[in-house]
C-alpha cells in the first residue's frame, strides 16, 4: 500500500513543502527513511513507532519505506513526525484511504511526536505553514497562535496522534484551539529622557534613527554608551506590514519566543555578547541554516557593546550584510539567503584599559595599536556617525534636567523618515551616490566647506558621500531648513564623522 502526505521542512527562514511518501509491502520487517533526512529526521522512526503504539494502534510487521520528496533537498527537524505517522497508518490500512483520501489532499501536517503520542511544537512554524499555502495546517495546539499568523486557511490542532486520526475518520470533531486567556502588555522601551547630559550623542542618536545611519560611540566606561544604544530601538517607528511579517518569520525560524500578539511589530533590538562566534552572528551552524543575530535584528537595531573585544573575523563578517541588507549562508549541501537589514550601533572603549580623563590611560603604544587593529578601516568606514562620548559632569547627573522623552524624539524621527521616503523612496542613509546632487543639493558655503575637507585629505570619496547623506538627514530634522542642505548641516555632519580621529589613532575618512 502507498500513501502521500503533505508536510514542510525549514531552510534558513523559508519553509519548503515536502511530500511524505510511505510504501508498505511484504518482506523482511523494517523501517527506512530516504530523501536526504538529517539525523533528527532519521530518528523519527523510533519516535513514530512509539507514538503509534502508545496511541493504541499496531505497528506494521512489514517492510516500510518512507521517501521525503523531493529527494534532492535536505530535510531537517522533527516537524515531519506527524506526517510520517499518518502515512504509516494509511499505508497499513489502519486509516482507510477511501475514508481519508479526500481530506489528505487538503491537509498539511507539521508537528513532532512524543513517545506517548502527544503532539509538540517545532521551531519555524510561521515559515513552515507559509509553505503549505492552500492547505489546512494540522499542528500541535501549542503552535496554533504562530500558525494563525500566516495561514489563509483554518488551522486545525491536536493534542495527540489519536485526536488527529479520529478527527480524520470523522468519529470525533477536531479539538478546539487553545484560548489565550492572559493578555500580556508589552514592556515599553527605555526612555531617552533617562540620559542626562550627552547632548551631542543624543542628537547623533536621533540622526541615526531618522536616516538609517550606522553609529559608533567611543568613550570610557561609565560614560553612557550602552544606555544611549538601548534607547535607539524606541525611536524607530513600528515595522511596516511586510517588514513585520519577515521579522516574525525570522524569529519563528530561530525559535525565539514571539510577542503576545504573535506578529513582531516593534523594531527588534539584539545585543550579542562579544564572545559570540561568527556562526552565531551571521547564521548557519545547523542543517537548517538557522538565522543568526544579524537576521534577528532585521528591521531593528543590532548593538555591539565592547566592539573592540569581538573577534576581527566576526567584525569583518558584518561588512557585506551592512552593504546589501542580506547575508548569504553557503554550505556543502545547501545555501540560504537570510534578511539582514538592520541599524548597527556599536560602542567601544578608546583603548584596552578604557581610557577616561586626559592622562588616565595606562596602556602602552603596542597595546593601543593591537586594540585598534581589531577595528578594520573598511568596517569603520561603514559608520556614518562616529561620536565621542565623555563621562557626564557631576551637576548633569545630580541636578540636571531630564531631556526630551522618547515620544517627542520619535515624533520628529517619523516625520523625517516620511519626508525622505516621499522624496526618494528610501531613507537618506541609502541614497545612491549619483542621486545626491538631485536629492541633497548643497548651497555654495556647504560646497566650499566640503572642498576644504577633501583638499586637506580629511575625507575620502566614500566619506564625502556619507557626510552628504548625514547632512541631508540633519536638514530634514531642522524645521527651518528647506530642500537645500546648508553649511551648518554639513558642519554638524563633519563633526559627527571627524572628531573620532584622535581616539581611533588615525585620520577619519
N, C-alpha and C positions, 0 to 999 in steps of 0.2 A: 504494500500500500504506500501511497505517496501523499504528502501534504505540503503546502506552501503557505507560509505565514509571514505577513509584513512586520518589519521592525526597523530599527535605525541604530547607527553607531556614530561615534563622535570623532572628529579630527580637527584639532585646533579649536575654533569657535563655530564650526559648521557641522551640522548633522548630515549624514548620508544614509539614504534609505537602503535597507538590506532585506532581501527575501530569504527567510529561513526555510530551506527545503529539507524535508525529512523523508527518508525512504526506509521502510521496514520490510525485511524479507527473511526467508528461511535460511538456515546456515548456522555456523558456529556463533553462539550469542556473543554480542559485543556492541560497543558504542563508540563511534568515531566522528569527530568534528573536523571538517575540512573547510577551506576557503580563507586561508591566512588568518586564523584566530591568534590572538595573543595568549599569554599564559593564563590570564583571568578567564578568557573565553573557553580555553581548553578545560579549565577546572569546572565548567558548567555541567559536565556530565555527572559529576558527583553531587553537586547541589540539586540538579534537576531530578536525579534518581531518588534522592532522599525526600525531596518535596513531594514528588508524585506518590510515593509510598505513604508518607505521613498524611497525605490528604485523602487516603482511603482508596486509591486506585492501584492497579497492579502494574508492575514494571514488565515490559515485553521481554519474553525469553526468546528473542530473535536477534538478528543482526540489524542494527540501526545505524544508518549513516546520515549525518547532518551536514548539509552544504550551505555555507553562508555566501549567498550570491549578491553582487558579482565577486567572483573568486579572486580577481586581480587586486582588490582593495583590502587594506589591512583592517581587521575588525578588533575593536578594543572594548574592554569593560565588561561588566556583568549585566548590562541592560537587555541583553538578548535572552536571558534565562527564561522569562515567561513565554516568549515566542517559541523557544525550543520545546518547553513542556507542552504547550498547546499542540505543536506539530507532532510530538511523540504520541499524544493521546489520540489525535485524529488518525495518524498512520497505523496505530494499533487497533483502530475501530472501537476504542472505548468512548470516543466522542465522535458519533456517527457523522460522516462527511455530508450525507444528504441533508441532515438537520442544520448543520452549521456552515455549509459551504457558501450560501448567500451572505452570511454575516462576515465570514473571513475576508471577503473582498472589500469590506467597508471598514474594517478594524485594523489598528496598528498597536502592537504590544510592546511596552517598554517598562520593565521592572526587573529587579533582582529577586531571586527566590531564596528564602531562608530554608534551613533543613527541615523546619516544621511546616513548610508550605506557605509561610507568610510572604507577603509582597513588601519589598523595601524600595525606598527611593534611590535613585542613582544621580550622580552629578551630570550637569549639562542638559537638564530636562527641557529647557527652552529651545535650544537649537535642535535637540532630538525630535521634539514634537513638530518643529518647523519643517523638518524633513518628511514628515508624514502628511503634508498638505493634501486635503481632500479625503482623508481618512479620520475616523473617530479614534482618538488615542485611548488606550486602556492602560492605566498606570496605577501605582500604589496610591493609597489615599493620602500619604504624606507628600506626594508630588502633585496633588491636584491644583494647588494655587499657582505653582510655576507653569504647569501645562496650560492653564486657562489664559495666561498672558499672551500666548502666541496662537493658540488653536482657534480656527474659524468654525470648528465642529464641536458638538457637545463632548466633554471629556468624561469618560467612564472610569470608575475606580473600583478597586477590590482590596479587601484586607488580606485575602489569602487566595491560593490557587483554586480552592473549591468554590469560592464566590464567583470567580470568573467562569469556571466550567459550567456550573449550574445556571448562571445567567445566560450563557450561550445556548444551553439546552432549552431554555425557556421555562425551567421548573421553578426558578426563583428570579425576582427582579434584581437589577443591578443595585448594589448598595448605594445609599445616599452619600454624596460627597461630604467631607468634614466641614464644619462651620467654624470660622474664626470668631470666637466669642470675645476675645480680648483685643481691643484696638490700642496699639502702642503708638503714641505720638513720637515722631522723630525728634531727636535731640537737636536743638538749634545750633548752628555753627558758632565757634568762638567769635566774640565781638572785637573789632579792631579798636574800639574805644578803650579797651583794656591796655593798649600800648601807650605808655607815657613818653612824651618827647618823640625823638626819631622822626622829625617832620620830613626830611629828605627821603628816608626809607619808606615812610607811609605813602608819600607821593609816588615813589617808584612802584610800589605795590599796586596802586590804583592804575598807573600807566600800563603795567604788565597785564592786569585783568582786562583793561579796555581794549588793548591792541593785540593781545595774544603774544606778548613778548616774553621770552625766557629771561629769568632774572637770577643773578648770583649775589648773595650777601657775603661780605668778607669783614670779619671783626673778631675781637677777643671773646672768650667765654663770658656769658652773662650779659651780653650787650643787647639781647632780644631778637637774634636772628631766627631762632626756632619759633618764637612767639609770633613774629611777623608772618613767617611762612604758613603757619597753621591757620591764619586768617584769610589767606588768598582764596581758597575754595568758596568761602562765604560771600565773596564779592562777585563771583561769577553767576550769571543768570541760570535758571533751570534749563535742563537739556531740551533741545528740540525733539519732537517725537521720534525721528529716525535715529538720532544720536542716543536717545534714551533706550530704544529697543536694542541697539547694538551694544551699549554698555551692559544691559541686562543679560544679553546672550553671553558676553564675555564673563561676567560674574557667575552666571549659571555654569558655564563650561569649566570654570576654575573651582567650582564647589564652594564659592563664597556665599554666605547667607544673604538673601535678598531682603530689601527693606519691607516693612509691614504691608505696603501697598502692592508689593510684587515688582513693579517697574522701578528701575533706577532713574529717578528724575532729577536728583540733585547731583551737581558736579562731584565726581569721586575724588577722594583725597587718599593717596597712598604714600607711605613713608618707610621704605625698606631699610633694614639695618645695614651698616657699612660692611658687615661681613658677608652679605648676600653674594652668591655666585652669579656668574653671567647667565646661567640657565634660569635661575630664579628671577632674574631681572628681565631677560629677553623672552624666555619661554622655551618649551620643549621639555626634555628630560624624561618623558614617558612616551609610550607608543601612541598615545592620543595627542601628543604635542600640546601639552597644557599651556594656557596663556600665562605669561609672566607679569611682573609688576607693572611694566610699561603699558601692557594691554589693559590691565585692571584700572589704570589711570586714564584710559581713553575718555575724552570729553571733559576731563578734570585736571587735577594737579598731581604731579609726581614730585615729592620733596626728598632731596638727598641731603640729609644732615651730615656734617663732617665729610664733605665730598672728597677732601684730600686723603681720607682714610680708605676709600674704596679702592679696589684693585684697578690698576691702569687699564687692563683688558676689559673690565666691566664698564668703565667710563667710556672707552672708545667704542664699545658696543652700542652706545646711545647715538652716535653721530648719524648713522643712516636713518633710524626712525625719526630723529628730530627734523630731518630734511624732507622725508617723504610721507610721514604720518602713518606708516605701516612698518611691520617687521616681518621679514620672510625667513621662516624657520625651515631648513632643509635637512633631512636625514636620509639614510640609505634607501629606505623603503617608502618614504612619504615626505611631502612638503606641505606647508600651510602658510597662508598669508594672514597675519593677525593684525587687527587695528591697533594703532599706537599714536593717535593724535592727542597729545597731552601738552600741558603747560608745565615746563620744567622750572622749579625753583630750588636752588641749591644754597647751601651755607657752608662756609669753611673758615677755619682759623687762618691767620696770615702765616703761621709757622707752627712747628710741632708743639712748642710749649704754650701756644695760644696768644703770645704777644701781650697786649694790654697797654698800659700807659707808655708814653715815649720813654725809651731807655729800659723798659722792664723785660725785654726779650732776653732769654737765656740761651738761645740757640746759636751755634756757630754757623759760619757760611756754608759748610758742607751739609749740615742738617737741613738748613733752609732750602738749599739747592735740590736735595733729594726730595723734599716735601713738595716743592713746586713742580718738579718734573712729572709728578703724578697727574697734574692738570695740563694736558697737552694743548698746544696752541690751537689746533683745529677744533677741539671741544670748547675752549674758552671763546672762540670766535662765534659760536652758536648763541652766546648770551648777548642779547641786545642791551640789557641793563646790568651793569656791574656796580654795585653800591657798597661803599664802605659804611660800616655800622660801628659807631663808638658807644661805649657804655654811657648811659644817660646820667645827667647831673643829679646830685642829691635832691635838689629842690624839685626837679621834674618828677622824681619818684615819690617824694613825700607830700608835696603840696601842689604839684602840677595839676592843672585842669584836664579832665579827660578830653580826648579829641573827638572827631566825628564818629558816629556809630557806623556799623556795617550797613545798616539800612540806608543811610544817607549816601555813603560812598557807592554802594551797589546801584543806587538810582542813577548816579552820573555815569557809572560804567555801562549800564544798559543803554542809556541814551547815546553814548559814544560808539558802542558796538553797532547799534542800529544805524547810525549815521554812516559808519564805514561800510556796512553790508549794503546799504542803499546805494552808496557811491560805486563800489567795486565788486560787490558780490562776495566779499571775504573780509576778514579782519585785516587791519593795517599791517600786522606782522607778516602777512602772506602776500603783500603786494608784489607782483613781479617787477624786477629792476627796470625793464623797458617802459613800464607804465608809471613810474614815479613822477616823471615830468608832467604828465597829464593829471594824475591823482593827488600829487603832493607838490604843487608848484611853489617855488621859493621866491621871496622878494629879493631885491638887489643886495640888501645888507646881509641876509642869510647866505646868499651865494658867496659874498666876499669872505664871510667867516669860515665857511667850509673850504674855500680855496686856500686860506691861510693854513688850516689844519692839514690839508693834503700836501702843501708845499713844504711844511715843516716835518713831513713824514710821521705825523701822529695818527694818520688814518690810512688804512689800505682801501682798495676799491670796494671790497665786501663791507668793510666798516663804514664807508661812506653811504652805501645803500641802507645799511641798518640804522644809521643815525637819522637818515631822512624818514624812514618808516616810524621810528620812535617820535620824531618831531611832528609827524602827521597826527599821531595819537594825542600828543600833548595839545596840539591845536584843536583837536576835536573835543577835548575836555575843557577847553577855555571858552566860556560863554561869550566872550567879546571877540573871538577870532572868527575870521571868515574862511574861505577856501584856500587862501594863500598862506603858506607857512612863513612865519616871521623870524627875525633874528633871535628874539627871545626864546622862541620854541626850540630853535636849533641849538642855542647856547645851553639850555637845560638838558637836551638830549646828549650833547657832548659831555656835560658834567656827569651824567649817569654813566657814560662809557669810558671816559678818560681817567677819572680820578683814582682808579684802582691800580694804575701802573706802578706806583711806589710799593704797594702792598704785594703785588704779584711778581715783582722782581724783573720787570721788563716793560717795554713800551706797549701801550694799548693799540688795538688795531681796529 
